[in-house]
């Protein structure tokens, strides 16, 4: 099993300038136009969630997107199934971006919704997606490590658990530390109820990334490390590597890894 230790030279999550993160620049770089990589990711995720809820849709469903940033498509992928979606985000400007998108999200997100509507579960959703987004989504400022820190200090754990979850380009994109990468995946999985379907995406081989005039750290992970990080928590997880040149969305990474599965029991 792969296990890399944290070193003194690692740039940790708390070291990065998150409150300087520029969501406008990030959207312009990544989401103003639908990229091939995101279209393929959305196709796999919509099928995963649709297949699950074709047989499991008999109660109110609460979803969470951890580290939402300036990316709405994970929330859109959960929209037909949820009565409530929490967008958890640490960076102040990203929180403001999400709050600004909540009443009526930008037209650039329509192309992402169109890909999701390639499945009847999305196409047949009642109501306009913008209305559903406005009434379903709640934006919450918070750190994905907060639950773990409460546990370490003997405080009562957050009692909330969610029945569906997403985490896109977060655990490997918040520090250079493999230990923090594994902790990030663990915090995501521990937020989910047993049996909850999930989808998570990771940059493979990332050396860090620039947003506007700021540089942000990343952890160099591969598909084996991603799969191993879920094994303790997942009832089942399938990973796939998107490594074609059309899936290289910026300099400094070698591909994208998508993990879809279900939360396991009480571990």
C-alpha positions as CSV (number, residue, x, y, z in Angstrom):
1,X,0.0,0.0,0.0
2,X,1.3,3.5,-0.9
3,X,2.0,5.7,2.1
4,X,3.9,8.9,1.9
5,X,4.8,10.8,5.1
6,X,4.4,14.5,5.6
7,X,7.7,16.4,5.5
8,X,8.9,19.7,6.9
9,X,9.0,21.1,3.4
10,X,5.3,20.5,2.7
11,X,3.1,23.6,2.1
12,X,0.1,22.8,4.3
13,X,-3.5,23.9,3.9
14,X,-3.3,26.6,6.5
15,X,-0.2,28.1,4.8
16,X,-2.0,28.9,1.5
17,X,-3.6,32.4,0.9
18,X,-7.2,31.1,0.5
19,X,-8.9,34.4,1.2
20,X,-7.0,35.9,-1.8
21,X,-8.4,33.2,-4.1
22,X,-9.9,34.9,-7.1
23,X,-13.1,33.1,-8.2
24,X,-13.6,35.3,-11.3
25,X,-10.2,34.4,-12.6
26,X,-10.8,30.7,-11.7
27,X,-14.1,30.6,-13.6
28,X,-12.5,32.3,-16.6
29,X,-9.7,29.7,-16.7
30,X,-11.8,26.6,-16.1
31,X,-15.6,27.0,-16.4
32,X,-16.5,29.9,-18.7
33,X,-16.6,27.3,-21.5
34,X,-17.4,23.6,-21.1
35,X,-14.2,21.6,-21.4
36,X,-14.0,18.1,-22.7
37,X,-12.8,16.8,-19.3
38,X,-15.7,18.3,-17.4
39,X,-18.2,17.0,-20.0
40,X,-16.8,13.5,-19.6
41,X,-16.8,13.7,-15.8
42,X,-20.4,14.9,-15.8
43,X,-21.4,12.0,-18.0
44,X,-20.0,9.4,-15.6
45,X,-21.3,11.2,-12.5
46,X,-24.9,11.6,-13.9
47,X,-25.1,7.9,-14.6
48,X,-23.7,7.0,-11.2
49,X,-26.2,9.1,-9.3
50,X,-29.2,8.3,-11.7
51,X,-28.6,4.6,-11.4
52,X,-28.5,4.8,-7.6
53,X,-31.6,6.9,-7.2
54,X,-33.6,4.8,-9.7
55,X,-33.8,2.3,-6.8
56,X,-33.2,4.5,-3.7
57,X,-35.4,7.6,-3.8
58,X,-38.0,7.2,-1.0
59,X,-37.0,9.9,1.5
60,X,-35.7,13.5,1.6
61,X,-32.1,13.6,0.5
62,X,-29.5,16.1,1.8
63,X,-26.4,16.5,-0.3
64,X,-23.0,18.2,0.4
65,X,-20.3,19.5,-2.0
66,X,-17.1,19.9,0.1
67,X,-14.8,22.6,-1.1
68,X,-17.3,23.9,-3.6
69,X,-15.0,26.8,-4.6
70,X,-16.3,28.6,-7.8
71,X,-17.6,25.4,-9.4
72,X,-21.3,24.8,-9.5
73,X,-21.5,21.6,-11.5
74,X,-21.1,19.2,-8.6
75,X,-24.1,20.8,-7.0
76,X,-26.0,20.6,-10.3
77,X,-25.2,16.9,-10.5
78,X,-27.1,16.4,-7.2
79,X,-29.9,18.8,-7.9
80,X,-32.7,16.4,-9.0
81,X,-32.3,14.2,-6.0
82,X,-31.9,16.6,-3.1
83,X,-34.2,18.7,-0.9
84,X,-31.2,20.5,0.5
85,X,-27.6,20.9,-0.8
86,X,-24.8,22.4,1.4
87,X,-21.9,24.0,-0.4
88,X,-19.1,24.0,2.1
89,X,-16.3,26.5,1.2
90,X,-13.4,28.0,3.2
91,X,-12.2,30.9,1.0
92,X,-14.0,34.2,1.7
93,X,-14.3,35.3,-2.0
94,X,-15.5,31.9,-3.1
95,X,-18.2,32.0,-0.5
96,X,-19.3,35.4,-1.8
97,X,-19.2,34.1,-5.4
98,X,-21.5,31.2,-4.4
99,X,-23.9,33.5,-2.6
100,X,-24.0,35.6,-5.7
101,X,-24.8,32.6,-7.9
102,X,-27.6,31.3,-5.6
103,X,-30.4,33.7,-6.7
104,X,-29.8,33.2,-10.5
105,X,-26.6,31.4,-11.6
106,X,-24.7,32.6,-14.7
107,X,-25.6,31.5,-18.2
108,X,-22.2,29.8,-18.6
109,X,-23.4,27.0,-16.3
110,X,-26.2,26.1,-18.8
111,X,-23.9,24.0,-20.9
112,X,-23.0,21.9,-17.9
113,X,-26.7,21.3,-17.1
114,X,-27.3,20.4,-20.7
115,X,-24.7,17.5,-20.4
116,X,-26.5,16.3,-17.3
117,X,-29.8,16.3,-19.2
118,X,-28.4,13.6,-21.4
119,X,-30.0,11.4,-18.7
120,X,-33.7,11.3,-18.2
121,X,-33.4,11.6,-14.4
122,X,-32.1,15.2,-15.0
123,X,-34.2,16.1,-18.0
124,X,-37.4,15.1,-16.2
125,X,-36.7,17.1,-13.1
126,X,-39.6,19.3,-12.0
127,X,-39.2,23.0,-12.4
128,X,-36.5,25.3,-13.7
129,X,-32.9,24.3,-12.6
130,X,-32.2,27.9,-11.5
131,X,-35.3,28.0,-9.3
132,X,-34.4,24.6,-7.8
133,X,-30.8,25.7,-7.2
134,X,-32.0,28.9,-5.5
135,X,-34.3,27.1,-3.1
136,X,-32.2,24.0,-2.5
137,X,-28.6,25.3,-2.1
138,X,-27.2,26.6,1.2
139,X,-23.8,28.2,1.3
140,X,-21.7,27.5,4.4
141,X,-18.3,28.9,5.2
142,X,-16.2,26.2,6.7
143,X,-13.0,24.0,6.6
144,X,-13.2,20.4,5.6
145,X,-10.8,19.5,8.5
146,X,-13.1,21.1,11.1
147,X,-14.8,17.8,12.0
148,X,-11.5,16.1,12.5
149,X,-10.2,18.9,14.7
150,X,-13.3,18.7,16.9
151,X,-12.7,15.0,17.3
152,X,-9.0,15.5,18.2
153,X,-9.8,18.1,20.9
154,X,-12.6,15.9,22.4
155,X,-15.4,18.2,21.3
156,X,-18.8,17.0,20.1
157,X,-18.7,16.0,16.4
158,X,-20.9,17.7,13.9
159,X,-24.1,15.6,14.1
160,X,-25.0,16.1,10.5
161,X,-24.6,13.4,7.9
162,X,-25.4,13.7,4.3
163,X,-27.0,11.1,2.0
164,X,-25.1,12.1,-1.2
165,X,-21.8,13.9,-1.6
166,X,-19.3,15.4,-4.0
167,X,-15.7,16.7,-3.7
168,X,-14.1,18.0,-6.9
169,X,-10.4,18.9,-7.1
170,X,-10.1,19.6,-3.3
171,X,-8.2,17.0,-1.2
172,X,-5.2,17.1,-3.6
173,X,-5.4,20.8,-4.3
174,X,-5.2,22.3,-0.8
175,X,-1.6,21.4,0.2
176,X,1.5,19.5,-1.0
177,X,1.0,17.0,1.9
178,X,0.0,13.4,1.2
179,X,-1.1,13.2,4.8
180,X,-3.5,16.1,4.4
181,X,-4.7,14.6,1.1
182,X,-5.7,11.4,2.9
183,X,-7.2,13.3,5.8
184,X,-9.2,15.4,3.3
185,X,-10.7,12.2,1.7
186,X,-11.4,10.8,5.2
187,X,-13.3,14.0,6.3
188,X,-15.3,13.9,3.1
189,X,-16.3,10.2,3.6
190,X,-17.0,10.7,7.3
191,X,-19.5,13.4,6.5
192,X,-21.7,10.8,4.6
193,X,-24.2,8.3,5.8
194,X,-23.6,4.6,5.2
195,X,-24.8,3.7,1.7
196,X,-24.5,7.3,0.4
197,X,-23.4,7.6,-3.2
198,X,-20.5,9.9,-3.8
199,X,-18.4,11.3,-6.6
200,X,-14.9,12.9,-6.3
201,X,-12.4,14.1,-8.8
202,X,-8.7,14.7,-8.5
203,X,-5.9,16.3,-10.5
204,X,-3.3,13.6,-11.2
205,X,0.4,14.5,-10.9
206,X,-0.3,18.2,-10.0
207,X,2.6,20.5,-9.3
208,X,0.4,23.3,-8.1
209,X,-1.7,25.9,-9.9
210,X,-2.0,29.7,-10.4
211,X,-5.2,31.6,-10.0
212,X,-4.8,35.2,-11.0
213,X,-1.5,36.4,-9.5
214,X,-1.5,33.8,-6.7
215,X,0.0,30.3,-6.6
216,X,-1.7,27.5,-4.7
217,X,-0.2,24.2,-3.6
218,X,-1.1,20.7,-4.8
219,X,-0.3,17.1,-3.8
220,X,1.1,14.8,-6.6
221,X,-1.3,11.8,-6.5
222,X,-1.9,8.9,-8.8
223,X,-4.9,6.6,-9.3
224,X,-3.5,3.9,-6.9
225,X,-3.2,6.5,-4.1
226,X,-6.7,7.9,-4.8
227,X,-8.3,4.4,-4.7
228,X,-6.4,3.5,-1.5
229,X,-7.5,6.6,0.2
230,X,-11.2,5.5,-0.1
231,X,-10.8,1.8,0.8
232,X,-11.2,2.2,4.5
233,X,-14.5,4.1,4.1
234,X,-16.2,2.9,0.9
235,X,-18.5,0.0,0.4
236,X,-17.4,0.2,-3.2
237,X,-15.4,2.6,-5.2
238,X,-14.6,2.7,-8.9
239,X,-11.8,4.9,-10.2
240,X,-11.0,5.9,-13.8
241,X,-8.2,8.0,-15.2
242,X,-8.9,10.6,-17.8
243,X,-5.4,11.1,-19.3
244,X,-6.0,12.1,-22.9
245,X,-4.4,15.4,-24.0
246,X,-7.9,17.0,-24.2
247,X,-8.3,16.4,-20.5
248,X,-5.2,18.4,-19.5
249,X,-7.0,21.5,-18.4
250,X,-3.9,23.5,-17.4
251,X,-0.1,23.1,-17.3
252,X,1.4,21.2,-14.5
253,X,-0.7,18.0,-14.2
254,X,-0.8,14.7,-16.0
255,X,-4.5,13.8,-16.0
256,X,-7.7,13.6,-14.0
257,X,-8.9,10.8,-11.7
258,X,-12.6,10.3,-11.1
259,X,-13.8,8.2,-8.1
260,X,-17.5,7.1,-7.9
261,X,-18.9,4.8,-5.2
262,X,-20.9,4.3,-2.0
263,X,-20.0,5.0,1.6
264,X,-19.5,1.9,3.6
265,X,-20.6,1.0,7.2
266,X,-19.3,2.5,10.4
267,X,-15.6,2.7,9.8
